[in-house]
Amino acid sequence: MSDFGSNLKKLRMKSGNSQQVFSDFLQVSRVYISDLERGKKLPHIHFLLNVADHFDVSIDWLLGREHKQTDLSGLSPSCINAIETLIQELK
């Protein structure tokens, strides 16, 4: 399984969805999701953007180029905004 396929499966499993539900939500076929997860196909750029935006992960993380995924789900919106502002200032 490719890094992308493994990471896509992690996101799908974390969301508690079957391949069919996941594929319906992302408007692709279940076979496409299966092929991606098994490393048999490479994702289209629009698919990458859609997944990254929806799940709030970077494309680098999806492709296995960035090994950390930061979970901010337990933070308040004001804390998340403060962190995002700090990150932008440090760039």
Secondary structure as UniProt FT lines:
FT   HELIX           3..14
FT   TURN            15..16
FT   HELIX           19..26
FT   HELIX           30..37
FT   TURN            38..39
FT   HELIX           45..55
FT   HELIX           59..62
FT   TURN            63..64
FT   TURN            73..74
FT   HELIX           77..90
//
